[in-house]
Amino acid sequence: CPSLPLTVWHGPGRRNKEIPKSGLILTTYALLGRDTRILGSLEYLVILVDEAQNVRNARTAVARALHQMHARSVFCLTGTPLENHLVDFWALMDLSVPGLLGTRQSFLRRFDSNPDRIALLRKLTSPFLLRRTKDRVIKELPRKTEIESFLPMERRQAIIYESVREEAVERLKEAGKEYLMRMLPYLMRLRRIACHPDTGNTDCDPLDSGKFGYLKELLMEIESGDSAALIFSQFTDVLDIAGKLLDSLGFPFFRIDGSTSRPQREKQVHLFQSGERSFFLISLKAGGTALTLHRADRVIHLDPWWNPAAQSQATDRAHRIGQTRNLFVYRLYSKDTVEERVLELQTKKKALFNSLFTEESSATSTISREELIRILQ
């Protein structure tokens, strides 16, 4: 719509701008939260909420600001409408169709603990949903091949892992109703050890992990050809070790994590896309969305995330319009660890997603004590 006036609400001088009575206003979530009084004083025909999974927590300032906006229609755009729990979906629906699913508390009582009602939820919301899968709208994308590798841990790594696992099992037996909160620190420690036994230690040897021994071979193969790779982890200290491994091999790389400034982020993306350096280390949360990196034809996930949709979003930084080569996606797991259990949970979450947005059977997203015991086995 080139004829519509565009106001970019951004920068230190934004409050001196005069906003036209008609046209488009483009801003960020952060500024919407800060400038709610100004932006909320306007009447809107349509509000488009891009990457709407970022406002799934209805208690945040940005979500509250969106609820205060006056608009005839609100459209939430996202590739991950359900990240961790069914209530994430309620938050987005409550923005788009306020009141349809009742209050958060009534929704939880009615649906979150009752998987048999997922079909009813799908029936209630389907008139307000438009789901466009990539294979339906982008026919020309090259093939994507996913490779799962289950790797044995190094001996010392396995000993450390087993020690922490046994301690976690004992603490779980003693835990009361707050068992999940008590176990989360142990789960996090086990997941880090499954990546490397010395995360957080800058003097560690990357090859003290079975997973990183495999990664070394993979990196050497990629460097020897005409390929480029995105390497994802949710843990910045795991990225530190990956960076140390790349340095030891003499392979230069870029890196994006939560500490990377926007200008530096944009510069690195431009240089990578232009052919400078073949490896890009990326924190899953900081760089899993809103990036186009289709120069890469290899994607490596160093650890599994609870939510498979988040990992798929990260993979799609390379599998998008502009990609001309077949894409190979490597998912690395440490054998006989919590990572294999996370994979089972991913399958369960995917079943929940499919039950809500397709006609497939339903599932629930809660983790019971018995499931937690199974994760720790």
KEPALUM-330380 format. One record per atom (N, C-alpha, C, O): x, y, z. Coordinates in pm, whole numbers, padded with zeros to 5 digits, always signed. Layout:
XYZ...
END
This chain:
+00085-00120+00000+00000+00000+00000+00088+00125+00000+00097+00193+00102+00153+00155-00110+00246+00269-00113+00179+00404-00092+00246+00501-00057+00047+00411-00112-00021+00540-00096-00052+00573+00050-00083+00688+00082-00044+00473+00138-00075+00498+00279+00045+00563+00349+00157+00516+00334+00022+00669+00426+00133+00730+00501+00183+00634+00609+00104+00568+00676+00315+00627+00624+00376+00537+00721+00447+00617+00829+00529+00704+00800+00414+00586+00954+00483+00645+01068+00562+00536+01139+00505+00439+01189+00695+00551+01141+00780+00457+01214+00801+00513+01354+00876+00608+01373+00734+00453+01451+00740+00501+01589+00861+00438+01657+00853+00330+01716+00973+00508+01645+01099+00451+01694+01200+00563+01709+01189+00667+01644+01298+00543+01796+01405+00640+01811+01379+00742+01920+01265+00756+01966+01484+00814+01963+01471+00908+02075+01379+01026+02048+01324+01084+02142+01361+01064+01921+01277+01180+01891+01135+01144+01853+01062+01228+01798+01093+01020+01880+00963+00975+01832+00846+01054+01890+00746+01075+01822+00858+01100+02015+00746+01168+02079+00724+01309+02026+00624+01373+02058+00817+01357+01945+00799+01487+01880+00727+01475+01746+00693+01575+01683+00703+01351+01704+00636+01329+01576+00487+01354+01588+00427+01333+01694+00428+01398+01479+00283+01410+01471+00230+01288+01397+00266+01264+01282+00145+01212+01463+00092+01090+01402-00029+01125+01316-00124+01184+01366-00027+01089+01187-00142+01118+01100-00268+01047+01149-00261+00946+01218-00384+01101+01112-00510+01041+01153-00538+00911+01078-00621+00831+01121-00471+00890+00966-00487+00766+00891-00350+00719+00844-00255+00797+00838-00341+00592+00810-00215+00537+00763-00167+00422+00850-00246+00361+00922-00039+00393+00841+00020+00281+00912+00117+00330+01019+00190+00427+00999+00116+00263+01133+00212+00291+01240+00291+00163+01265+00233+00058+01290+00422+00174+01257+00510+00059+01277+00593+00084+01402+00662+00185+01412+00588-00010+01498+00665+00008+01621+00708-00127+01675+00681-00231+01615+00775-00126+01788+00824-00249+01851+00743-00279+01976+00673-00192+02028+00754-00401+02024+00686-00438+02148+00735-00353+02265+00655-00308+02347+00865-00332+02272+00922-00257+02384+00866-00115+02390+00832-00065+02497+00857-00050+02274+00808+00088+02271+00657+00094+02294+00607+00192+02350+00586-00009+02253+00443-00013+02282+00421-00015+02433+00331+00053+02484+00503-00092+02504+00492-00097+02649+00526+00036+02715+00465+00072+02815+00623+00108+02659+00664+00237+02718+00569+00350+02683+00544+00439+02765+00515+00348+02561+00436+00460+02511+00288+00426+02499+00220+00470+02406+00239+00347+02593+00099+00303+02587+00003+00422+02589-00099+00420+02519+00034+00524+02667-00057+00638+02678-00075+00707+02542-00187+00744+02507+00033+00723+02467+00025+00791+02337-00040+00700+02233-00137+00739+02168+00014+00580+02217-00036+00489+02114-00175+00438+02147-00253+00406+02057-00207+00429+02275-00339+00381+02315-00448+00485+02303-00566+00453+02320-00411+00609+02275-00512+00716+02262-00574+00720+02123-00668+00795+02099-00521+00639+02031-00568+00641+01892-00674+00533+01869-00683+00436+01943-00752+00554+01763-00850+00454+01721-00793+00381+01599-00751+00444+01502-00792+00248+01604-00733+00170+01497-00840+00086+01427-00933+00036+01489-00824+00074+01296-00910-00017+01221-00861-00161+01243-00941-00251+01268-00730-00181+01232-00670-00313+01245-00538-00301+01322-00461-00208+01300-00514-00395+01411-00383-00409+01475-00328-00546+01436-00393-00648+01457-00208-00547+01380-00140-00671+01344-00029-00697+01446+00061-00615+01462-00037-00809+01512+00062-00846+01615+00152-00954+01555+00116-01071+01553+00269-00913+01507+00361-01009+01445+00441-01082+01553+00466-01028+01660+00481-01207+01521+00551-01292+01619+00476-01288+01752+00534-01260+01858+00347-01316+01744+00258-01297+01859+00290-01388+01977+00239-01365+02087+00372-01490+01957+00410-01574+02071+00484-01493+02177+00495-01536+02292+00535-01376+02139+00606-01291+02235+00513-01225+02337+00560-01171+02437+00383-01229+02314+00288-01168+02409+00195-01274+02467+00084-01244+02509+00242-01399+02470+00157-01507+02522+00138-01497+02673+00044-01555+02727+00225-01424+02741+00208-01401+02885+00121-01277+02904+00168-01165+02886-00005-01298+02938-00101-01188+02947-00069-01091+03059-00129-00983+03066+00023-01127+03147+00054-01041+03261+00164-00938+03230+00189-00850+03312+00229-00948+03115+00337-00855+03083+00282-00718+03046+00165-00704+03010+00369-00617+03054+00328-00480+03022+00284-00469+02877+00188-00396+02847+00351-00539+02787+00316-00531+02645+00179-00593+02620+00098-00536+02547+00152-00708+02680+00021-00771+02663-00089-00682+02719-00195-00668+02658-00065-00622+02835-00164-00532+02893-00186-00411+02803-00299-00363+02787-00077-00360+02743-00089-00245+02653-00174-00280+02532-00257-00199+02489-00155-00398+02476-00234-00439+02360-00382-00449+02395-00468-00415+02314-00412-00495+02515-00552-00505+02557-00615-00367+02574-00738-00354+02567-00534-00265+02596-00587-00130+02614-00609-00056+02481-00671+00050+02479-00557-00112+02372-00570-00046+02242-00714-00056+02192-00783-00155+02217-00758+00047+02121-00893+00050+02065-00885+00014+01917-00835+00092+01836-00933-00105+01882-00924-00151+01744-01048-00231+01707-01105-00302+01790-01087-00218+01580-01200-00297+01533-01161-00445+01521-01241-00533+01550-01037-00470+01478-00990-00608+01463-00845-00619+01507-00765-00528+01486-00812-00732+01570-00674-00763+01609-00639-00899+01549-00707-00998+01573-00530-00902+01472-00483-01027+01412-00349-01064+01474-00255-00985+01472-00341-01185+01527-00215-01236+01584-00149-01327+01481-00208-01426+01438-00027-01294+01444+00047-01372+01345+00161-01445+01415+00244-01382+01481+00166-01576+01402+00271-01653+01469+00286-01790+01406+00190-01848+01355+00407-01840+01413+00431-01978+01372+00424-02074+01488+00424-02196+01470+00416-02019+01611+00412-02102+01732+00302-02053+01826+00332-01994+01930+00176-02075+01791+00067-02028+01878+00062-02100+02012+00000-02052+02106+00128-02214+02020+00131-02290+02145+00277-02325+02172+00335-02409+02103+00336-02261+02274+00478-02284+02302+00498-02388+02411+00563-02490+02390+00442-02362+02529+00465-02452+02641+00337-02513+02698+00334-02631+02733+00232-02432+02706+00108-02478+02768-00011-02430+02686-00001-02335+02608-00122-02497+02704-00243-02463+02630-00287-02320+02658-00351-02258+02572-00255-02267+02776-00296-02131+02811-00226-02028+02723-00274-01915+02712-00115-02064+02658-00052-01974+02561-00150-01942+02449-00159-01828+02403-00222-02044+02406-00319-02026+02298-00435-01938+02345-00484-01854+02270-00477-01957+02470-00584-01872+02525-00544-01725+02518-00626-01641+02482-00419-01693+02553-00373-01554+02556-00386-01488+02419-00427-01373+02409-00351-01561+02313-00360-01505+02178-00505-01491+02134-00542-01392+02071-00587-01590+02166-00728-01582+02130-00796-01469+02206-00886-01403+02152-00755-01445+02329-00817-01339+02408-00783-01201+02354-00858-01106+02374-00671-01189+02284-00637-01064+02216-00722-01046+02091-00772-00937+02065-00737-01154+02014-00806-01145+01885-00957-01147+01899-01028-01071+01832-01007-01233+01986-01152-01247+02006-01179-01243+02156-01204-01347+02217-01175-01124+02217-01187-01114+02363-01315-01180+02415-01424-01156+02364-01299-01262+02518-01414-01323+02583-01458-01455+02525-01537-01525+02588-01410-01490+02407-01455-01614+02343-01430-01736+02431-01515-01824+02442-01314-01740+02495-01277-01856+02576-01286-01829+02725-01233-01905+02806-01354-01720+02762-01371-01687+02903-01244-01633+02966-01150-01595+02896-01242-01630+03097-01124-01582+03168-01015-01689+03166-01040-01805+03133-00895-01649+03202-00783-01743+03208-00814-01858+03305-00788-01974+03275-00871-01823+03421-00899-01924+03522-01006-02023+03474-00993-02144+03492-01112-01970+03412-01218-02059+03364-01168-02146+03249-01209-02262+03236-01081-02090+03166-01023-02168+03056-00940-02284+03110-00950-02397+03062-00858-02254+03212-00775-02360+03271-00861-02471+03329-00832-02589+03312-00968-02432+03398-01057-02534+03457-01124-02617+03349-01143-02737+03364-01160-02551+03242-01242-02617+03140-01161-02704+03044-01206-02811+03001-01040-02657+03010-00967-02725+02903-00830-02779+02942-00794-02889+02899-00752-02705+03023-00611-02741+03039-00593-02874+03108-00497-02945+03080-00682-02909+03198-00669-03037+03268-00763-03143+03212-00784-03247+03274-00820-03117+03097-00916-03210+03040-00890-03228+02890-00953-03162+02808-00798-03319+02854-00764-03338+02714-00881-03384+02628-00878-03367+02506-00984-03441+02690-01099-03487+02612-01178-03370+02552-01259-03390+02462-01153-03249+02602-01227-03134+02551-01152-03056+02444-01198-02950+02401-01037-03107+02401-00960-03038+02298-01040-03026+02169-01033-02924+02100-01117-03129+02136-01199-03123+02014-01300-03009+02023-01326-02941+01924-01358-02988+02142-01452-02878+02162-01380-02744+02145-01434-02652+02084-01260-02734+02198-01182-02611+02185-01152-02582+02038-01162-02468+01993-01117-02685+01965-01090-02668+01822-01215-02620+01749-01207-02534+01661-01331-02675+01786-01456-02635+01722-01490-02490+01752-01539-02418+01665-01465-02446+01876-01494-02308+01915-01405-02207+01842-01451-02099+01806-01280-02243+01821-01183-02146+01769-01159-02154+01620-01106-02060+01561-01196-02264+01556-01163-02282+01414-01217-02171+01323-01151-02140+01224-01334-02109+01352-01378-02000+01264-01286-01878+01267-01294-01793+01179-01200-01870+01367-01115-01752+01383-00968-01782+01352-00881-01698+01377-00941-01900+01299-00804-01940+01272-00782-01962+01123-00867-02019+01054-00668-01915+01075-00625-01947+00939-00485-02004+00951-00389-01933+00981-00473-02133+00926-00343-02199+00938-00288-02226+00799-00349-02297+00719-00172-02167+00770-00108-02186+00640+00026-02253+00662+00122-02189+00706+00035-02381+00632+00162-02451+00647+00253-02418+00529+00208-02385+00420+00382-02427+00555+00481-02385+00455+00467-02464+00325+00482-02407+00217+00439-02593+00335+00432-02674+00214+00313-02637+00126+00309-02674+00009+00216-02563+00183+00099-02521+00105+00122-02389+00035+00065-02364-00072+00204-02302+00094+00218-02167+00039+00353-02144-00029+00367-02050-00108+00452-02229+00000+00583-02212-00064+00621-02346-00127+00684-02430-00063+00582-02363-00251+00599-02491-00317+00743-02515-00363+00785-02629-00379+00819-02405-00383+00947-02419-00450+01066-02438-00356+01180-02441-00402+01043-02450-00225+01156-02466-00133+01227-02599-00155+01162-02701-00180+01360-02600-00145+01435-02726-00157+01400-02822-00044+01338-02785+00055+01442-02946-00062+01412-03051+00035+01485-03025+00166+01598-02975+00167+01420-03059+00277+01480-03051+00410+01493-03193+00466+01394-03265+00477+01615-03232+00500+01642-03365+00555+01684-03351+00701+01778-03278+00732+01616-03422+00791+01647-03413+00934+01719-03540+00978+01675-03652+00950+01831-03521+01049+01915-03632+01092+01929-03627+01244+01981-03531+01298+01882-03731+01312+01893-03739+01457+02008-03832+01494+02015-03946+01447+02099-03783+01578+02214-03862+01619+02213-03879+01771+02213-03780+01845+02212-04004+01818+02213-04035+01961+02355-04081+01996+02400-04187+01953+02423-03998+02075+02567-04014+02094+02601-04054+02237+02545-03997+02331+02690-04151+02256+02731-04189+02392+02812-04079+02457+02889-04009+02391+02796-04063+02588+02874-03964+02660+03015-04015+02684+03040-04136+02684+03108-03923+02703+03242-03960+02748+03234-04013+02891+03139-03984+02963+03334-04092+02932+03328-04162+03061+03308-04066+03179+03218-04087+03260+03391-03962+03188+03377-03869+03301+03243-03796+03295+03180-03771+03398+03200-03764+03176+03071-03698+03158+02958-03787+03210+02867-03739+03277+02964-03916+03178+02861-04011+03221+02860-04027+03373+02753-04040+03434+02978-04027+03435+02987-04041+03581+02924-03920+03650+02848-03935+03745+02957-03801+03602+02901-03678+03660+02750-03676+03641+02676-03640+03733+02705-03714+03523+02562-03715+03494+02488-03808+03590+02386-03771+03647+02540-03929+03607+02473-04028+03691+02467-03983+03836+02368-04009+03905+02570-03917+03883+02572-03867+04021+02462-03765+04044+02391-03771+04144+02447-03672+03951+02342-03569+03964+02205-03632+03948+02111-03593+04018+02191-03728+03857+02062-03793+03836+02015-03866+03961+01899-03855+04000+02106-03939+04026+02070-04012+04147+02028-03916+04258+01933-03944+04332+02097-03805+04270+02060-03705+04370+01921-03649+04340+01841-03628+04432+01892-03625+04212+01761-03571+04173+01649-03669+04207+01544-03628+04254+01672-03797+04182+01570-03899+04212+01540-03902+04362+01424-03912+04401+01643-03893+04444+01623-03893+04590+01545-03770+04634+01457-03780+04719+01577-03654+04579+01507-03531+04615+01362-03535+04570+01274-03480+04636+01337-03600+04457+01200-03610+04408+01115-03694+04502+00997-03664+04523+01173-03799+04559+01099-03884+04654+01058-03804+04777+00953-03832+04837+01140-03705+04816+01113-03626+04936+01021-03507+04907+00964-03450+05000+01007-03470+04781+00935-03347+04745+00785-03365+04763+00732-03474+04744+00717-03258+04801+00572-03259+04816+00504-03207+04691+00541-03244+04579+00403-03120+04711+00326-03069+04598+00410-02981+04505+00378-02968+04387+00516-02923+04559+00601-02835+04478+00711-02915+04408+00820-02863+04383+00684-03040+04377+00788-03128+04322+00847-03074+04193+00967-03087+04170+00763-03015+04107+00814-02970+03978+00913-02856+03994+01019-02855+03930+00879-02758+04080+00970-02646+04103+01100-02694+04167+01207-02640+04140+01089-02795+04253+01208-02848+04320+01300-02918+04219+01422-02920+04236+01241-02976+04116+01319-03056+04022+01375-02976+03905+01470-03021+03840+01319-02859+03876+01364-02783+03759+01514-02754+03760+01579-02769+03656+01573-02714+03875+01719-02692+03875+01798-02818+03840+01901-02812+03772+01749-02934+03888+01817-03059+03856+01805-03092+03707+01902-03134+03643+01685-03072+03652+01666-03097+03509+01759-03009+03427+01817-03054+03328+01772-02882+03467+01860-02791+03394+02005-02837+03402+02077-02834+03302+02048-02880+03522+02186-02929+03537+02210-03052+03451+02314-03064+03386+02114-03143+03450+02129-03266+03372+02135-03235+03223+02211-03298+03149+02056-03140+03179+02057-03105+03037+02190-03042+02998+02241-03067+02888+02246-02961+03086+02377-02900+03058+02487-03007+03055+02573-03006+02968+02483-03098+03152+02585-03204+03156+02575-03292+03031+02676-03337+02979+02452-03316+02985+02433-03395+02863+02499-03329+02743+02537-03396+02647+02513-03196+02748+02585-03125+02642+02735-03131+02666+02813-03164+02577+02774-03098+02790+02916-03098+02826+02926-03096+02978+02850-03025+03043+03019-03172+03037+03026-03179+03183+03082-03053+03249+03071-03037+03370+03142-02963+03169+03210-02847+03227+03154-02715+03174+03230-02620+03153+03024-02707+03152+02967-02580+03108+02994-02473+03214+02982-02498+03334+03031-02356+03168+03065-02247+03259+03213-02239+03291+03257-02141+03350+03289-02339+03252+03434-02342+03276+03506-02303+03148+03508-02380+03051+03566-02186+03147+03631-02136+03025+03756-02215+02989+03805-02206+02876+03809-02293+03084+03931-02370+03057+03901-02515+03017+03992-02597+03009+03776-02545+02991+03739-02684+02963+03791-02729+02826+03824-02648+02740+03797-02859+02810+03830-02920+02681+03699-02956+02612+03625-03040+02663+03668-02895+02497+03542-02926+02429+03522-03075+02404+03409-03123+02406+03632-03147+02382+03620-03288+02345+03598-03380+02465+03601-03502+02449+03577-03323+02584+03538-03403+02700+03391-03443+02694+03339-03504+02787+03325-03409+02587+03184-03446+02565+03174-03528+02438+03231-03493+02335+03100-03639+02445+03078-03721+02326+03011-03642+02215+03042-03662+02097+02921-03554+02252+02848-03474+02155+02943-03381+02079+02929-03362+01958+03039-03323+02150+03131-03230+02084+03237-03302+02001+03292-03244+01907+03266-03428+02034+03352-03507+01947+03287-03527+01811+03352-03518+01707+03158-03556+01814+03082-03571+01690+03074-03438+01616+03088-03432+01494+03052-03331+01692+03041-03198+01632+03169-03160+01559+03164-03101+01451+03285-03194+01617+03412-03162+01552+03419-03222+01413+03457-03155+01317+03383-03349+01401+03385-03415+01270+03289-03348+01173+03320-03332+01055+03175-03309+01224+03074-03244+01140+03124-03108+01091+03106-03074+00974+03185-03032+01179+03237-02899+01142+03346-02911+01037+03352-02831+00943+03433-03009+01052+03541-03027+00955+03486-03066+00818+03537-03023+00715+03381-03146+00818+03317-03184+00692+03255-03062+00624+03267-03044+00503+03187-02979+00703+03121-02860+00648+03225-02763+00593+03206-02708+00484+03334-02741+00666+03437-02647+00625+03507-02693+00497+03551-02610+00417+03517-02824+00478+03588-02876+00361+03508-02861+00233+03563-02874+00124+03379-02835+00244+03295-02820+00127+03254-02676+00104+03320-02583+00151+03146-02659+00032+03096-02525+00001+02970-02497+00082+02871-02445+00029+02972-02533+00210+02853-02522+00294+02871-02414+00400+02981-02367+00424+02759-02377+00462+02759-02286+00577+02658-02339+00677+02558-02401+00638+02683-02316+00806+02602-02380+00909+02556-02281+01016+02629-02190+01054+02433-02302+01062+02380-02236+01180+02387-02336+01295+02344-02451+01279+02440-02295+01409+02455-02384+01524+02376-02326+01640+02410-02219+01691+02271-02395+01682+02180-02346+01784+02199-02418+01917+02224-02538+01921+02188-02342+02025+02175-02398+02160+02093-02301+02243+02094-02180+02217+02023-02354+02343+01952-02264+02434+02042-02213+02545+02006-02121+02618+02161-02274+02558+02254-02238+02665+02372-02158+02609+02442-02206+02520+02393-02038+02659+02504-01957+02608+02639-02017+02644+02735-02002+02569+02648-02087+02758+02777-02147+02792+02808-02268+02705+02924-02305+02689+02705-02331+02649+02729-02437+02550+02779-02374+02420+02865-02430+02352+02724-02258+02384+02774-02185+02268+02920-02143+02290+02999-02142+02196+02954-02108+02415+03094-02074+02446+03186-02190+02411+03293-02171+02352+03144-02311+02448+03227-02429+02421+03234-02457+02271+03339-02494+02219+03121-02438+02202+03121-02455+02057+03215-02354+01991+03286-02386+01896+03215-02231+02044+03306-02129+01993+03452-02166+02017+03538-02143+01932+03478-02223+02134+03615-02266+02166+03659-02377+02071+03775-02380+02028+03568-02468+02039+03600-02575+01944+03630-02518+01806+03726-02559+01741+03547-02423+01761+03570-02360+01631+03704-02287+01628+03777-02294+01529+03736-02218+01737+03866-02149+01745+03982-02247+01734+04080-02221+01665+03969-02361+01802+04077-02460+01800+04098-02518+01660+04208-02561+01625+03992-02518+01581+04000-02569+01444+04042-02460+01345+04070-02488+01228+04045-02335+01392+04080-02224+01304+03966-02182+01214+03989-02127+01106+03841-02207+01258+03724-02171+01178+03660-02045+01236+03603-02053+01345+03666-01931+01169+03602-01809+01221+03450-01822+01218+03395-01897+01137+03382-01748+01307+03237-01762+01317+03175-01631+01365+03243-01544+01419+03045-01620+01345+02965-01512+01403+02885-01570+01519+02872-01692+01534+02831-01479+01603+02752-01525+01717+02645-01422+01753+02671-01302+01758+02525-01474+01778+02415-01392+01829+02361-01457+01956+02326-01575+01956+02354-01378+02064+02285-01422+02184+02214-01302+02244+02205-01197+02180+02163-01315+02364+02085-01207+02424+02162-01079+02447+02100-00974+02464+02294-01085+02448+02375-00965+02472+02412-00891+02343+02474-00785+02349+02376-00947+02228+02412-00886+02100+02321-00767+02071+02199-00781+02072+02379-00651+02044+02300-00532+02013+02235-00547+01876+02281-00626+01793+02129-00471+01853+02060-00479+01724+02153-00442+01608+02155-00514+01508+02229-00330+01616+02319-00298+01504+02422-00408+01477+02450-00440+01361+02477-00466+01584+02575-00573+01566+02510-00698+01508+02569-00767+01426+02390-00724+01551+02315-00839+01499+02293-00824+01349+02318-00917+01272+02246-00706+01307+02218-00681+01165+02346-00687+01083+02345-00737+00970+02456-00635+01138+02584-00638+01067+02631-00781+01045+02674-00816+00935+02622-00864+01149+02666-01003+01138+02582-01080+01037+02635-01158+00957+02451-01059+01040+02363-01127+00945+02400-01088+00802+02408-01174+00714+02423-00958+00779+02460-00911+00645+02591-00974+00599+02601-01020+00485+02691-00976+00686+02821-01032+00649+02811-01182+00622+02872-01232+00528+02734-01253+00705+02717-01397+00684+02649-01424+00551+02692-01509+00474+02542-01350+00525+02469-01368+00400+02554-01332+00278+02532-01383+00168+02652-01244+00300+02740-01202+00191+02853-01300+00166+02931-01283+00072+02863-01403+00249+02963-01506+00226+03083-01502+00319+03175-01581+00303+03082-01410+00416+03194-01403+00509+03171-01499+00626+03070-01489+00696+03262-01589+00647+03257-01691+00752+03147-01795+00724+03044-01764+00665+03173-01917+00767+03083-02028+00734+03001-02078+00851+02916-02165+00835+03025-02022+00971+02956-02073+01089+02893-01959+01167+02950-01851+01181+02773-01986+01219+02698-01885+01295+02643-01952+01420+02555-02037+01412+02696-01912+01537+02644-01962+01664+02527-01875+01707+02537-01752+01707+02415-01938+01742+02294-01862+01771+02225-01918+01895+02200-02038+01904+02195-01830+01988+02111-01867+02103+01968-01886+02055+01914-01801+01984+01907-01997+02093+01774-02031+02042+01673-01921+02071+01592-01888+01984+01676-01864+02190+01580-01761+02227+01608-01629+02158+01515-01558+02118+01736-01594+02143+01772-01463+02087+01765-01461+01936+01740-01356+01877+01787-01575+01871+01793-01575+01726+01708-01679+01658+01727-01708+01541+01612-01736+01732+01528-01841+01674+01418-01790+01585+01353-01868+01515+01394-01657+01586+01292-01597+01501+01347-01468+01442+01450-01417+01485+01274-01415+01341+01300-01282+01283+01439-01269+01221+01495-01160+01218+01495-01379+01172+01621-01375+01100+01606-01449+00968+01534-01548+00959+01674-01399+00865+01681-01469+00738+01826-01503+00711+01909-01414+00691+01857-01631+00711+01995-01678+00697+01999-01794+00597+02056-01899+00625+01938-01773+00480+01925-01883+00385+02055-01916+00312+02057-02006+00228+02163-01844+00343+02292-01888+00289+02331-02024+00347+02397-02103+00280+02289-02050+00471+02323-02176+00537+02246-02292+00475+02126-02281+00448+02316-02402+00453+02249-02525+00409+02267-02637+00510+02234-02753+00484+02319-02600+00628+02330-02693+00741+02278-02623+00866+02311-02507+00891+02198-02693+00944+02152-02643+01073+02182-02750+01177+02146-02866+01159+02248-02709+01286+02285-02804+01392+02221-02760+01523+02245-02649+01570+02141-02847+01581+02082-02822+01713+02163-02901+01816+02160-03025+01816+02234-02830+01903+02321-02896+02000+02243-02960+02115+02293-03051+02181+02121-02912+02138+02041-02967+02248+01894-02949+02215+01857-02854+02146+01809-03039+02265+01666-03028+02235+01597-02926+02325+01629-02916+02443+01504-02853+02270+01421-02760+02345+01290-02830+02376+01246-02915+02298+01227-02795+02490+01101-02859+02528+00997-02849+02417+00919-02942+02394+00997-02736+02350+00893-02709+02253+00945-02732+02111+01033-02658+02067+00894-02832+02039+00945-02859+01905+00919-02746+01808+00995-02727+01713+00812-02668+01830+00782-02557+01738+00891-02452+01742+00923-02392+01640+00949-02428+01861+01056-02329+01872+01178-02374+01794+01245-02292+01730+01209-02503+01798+01322-02553+01721+01293-02547+01571+01383-02517+01492+01170-02574+01534+01134-02565+01392+01146-02422+01342+01192-02398+01231+01104-02327+01426+01118-02186+01391+01264-02151+01369+01298-02078+01276+01351-02203+01455+01494-02176+01441+01548-02235+01311+01622-02169+01238+01511-02359+01283+01554-02422+01158+01512-02341+01037+01584-02333+00938+01395-02282+01047+01341-02207+00933+01412-02076+00907+01378-02006+00812+01512-02040+00990+01597-01925+00955+01669-01954+00824+01703-01861+00750+01691-02082+00795+01760-02120+00672+01665-02177+00567+01691-02166+00448+01555-02236+00612+01461-02300+00518+01348-02203+00486+01238-02214+00541+01377-02108+00397+01281-02003+00363+01307-01956+00221+01402-02000+00157+01222-01866+00174+01237-01814+00038+01377-01757+00020+01424-01678+00103+01443-01797-00086+01581-01756-00111+01677-01872-00098+01789-01867-00150+01635-01978-00029+01718-02098-00016+01718-02172-00149+01612-02201-00204+01837-02202-00201+01847-02270-00330+01905-02410-00319+01905-02485-00416+01954-02447-00200+02015-02578-00182+01934-02662-00085+01862-02609+00000+01947-02792-00097+01883-02881+00000+01941-02853+00139+02060-02829+00154+01853-02858+00239+01893-02826+00376+01905-02954+00458+01819-03041+00452+02015-02964+00535+02035-03078+00624+02033-03028+00768+02108-02938+00805+01946-03088+00848+01927-03047+00987+01975-03159+01078+01926-03272+01070+02072-03128+01165+02129-03227+01256+02081-03198+01398+02098-03087+01448+02021-03297+01460+01978-03286+01600+02062-03383+01683+02058-03504+01661+02137-03328+01778+02229-03409+01857+02171-03438+01994+02124-03347+02063+02173-03565+02034+02123-03608+02165+02229-03695+02232+02297-03773+02166+02243-03681+02362+02327-03772+02438+02243-03893+02479+02134-03878+02535+02293-04012+02450+02219-04135+02478+02197-04155+02627+02280-04117+02709+02082-04216+02659+02049-04255+02797+02051-04135+02892+02098-04147+03005+02001-04023+02846+01996-03902+02929+01858-03839+02921+01770-03886+02849+01842-03731+02996+01718-03656+02996+01685-03603+02857+01569-03574+02828+01786-03590+02771+01761-03539+02636+01669-03632+02558+01585-03586+02480+01684-03762+02577+01594-03855+02510+01453-03840+02564+01356-03856+02489+01439-03810+02693+01306-03789+02751+01245-03658+02699+01124-03650+02677+01330-03557+02679+01281-03431+02622+01224-03458+02483+01123-03399+02444+01288-03545+02409+01239-03581+02276+01100-03642+02285+01015-03615+02201+01078-03725+02387+00945-03782+02407+00843-03673+02438+00730-03676+02389+00884-03575+02521+00794-03463+02553+00765-03380+02429+00653-03332+02412+00865-03364+02343+00843-03290+02219+00734-03357+02136+00647-03290+02080+00740-03489+02130+00638-03563+02056+00500-03539+02116+00401-03527+02045+00496-03533+02249+00369-03510+02318+00316-03370+02290+00197-03352+02266+00406-03271+02293+00364-03133+02266+00318-03120+02121+00223-03047+02092+00386-03190+02032+00344-03186+01893+00205-03247+01877+00124-03200+01797+00178-03352+01955+00045-03413+01953-00059-03314+02003-00170-03308+01950-00024-03236+02107-00115-03135+02159-00143-03030+02053-00258-02991+02032-00038-02985+01986-00054-02885+01879-00144-02940+01769-00237-02873+01724-00116-03063+01725-00194-03122+01618-00340-03143+01658-00430-03126+01577-00362-03179+01784-00499-03202+01829-00579-03073+01831-00701-03074+01815-00510-02961+01849-00578-02832+01855-00600-02774+01717-00704-02713+01691-00503-02792+01628-00510-02725+01498-00540-02820+01383-00555-02776+01269-00548-02951+01412-00586-03046+01309-00689-03140+01369-00736-03119+01480-00723-03243+01296-00823-03339+01343-00760-03456+01417-00828-03554+01447-00630-03447+01448-00563-03560+01512-00602-03570+01659-00663-03479+01715-00566-03682+01720-00608-03709+01857-00547-03611+01955-00445-03548+01926-00610-03600+02072-00570-03497+02168-00464-03548+02264-00437-03668+02274-00404-03451+02336-00304-03481+02438-00302-03367+02536-00362-03262+02511-00235-03385+02646-00224-03279+02745-00079-03239+02763+00010-03317+02731-00053-03116+02814+00083-03065+02821+00140-03064+02962+00253-03019+02982+00065-03112+03060+00116-03108+03196+00213-03223+03220+00207-03326+03152+00302-03206+03317+00399-03309+03352+00364-03362+03490+00371-03288+03588+00328-03486+03499+00293-03545+03627+00420-03591+03699+00529-03593+03642+00403-03627+03826+00517-03679+03903+00571-03806+03836+00692-03826+03829+00480-03891+03788+00523-04016+03726+00604-03988+03599+00703-04056+03571+00560-03888+03522+00634-03853+03401+00772-03798+03437+00871-03826+03369+00778-03721+03544+00905-03665+03587+01001-03777+03631+01120-03772+03602+00947-03876+03700+01029-03992+03739+01083-04061+03614+01199-04102+03609+00997-04075+03512+01040-04139+03388+01149-04058+03318+01242-04114+03261+01137-03925+03325+01240-03838+03266+01375-03860+03332+01479-03856+03267+01371-03884+03464+01495-03898+03541+01551-04040+03541+01657-04064+03598+01482-04133+03480+01528-04272+03480+01651-04288+03389+01704-04398+03376
END
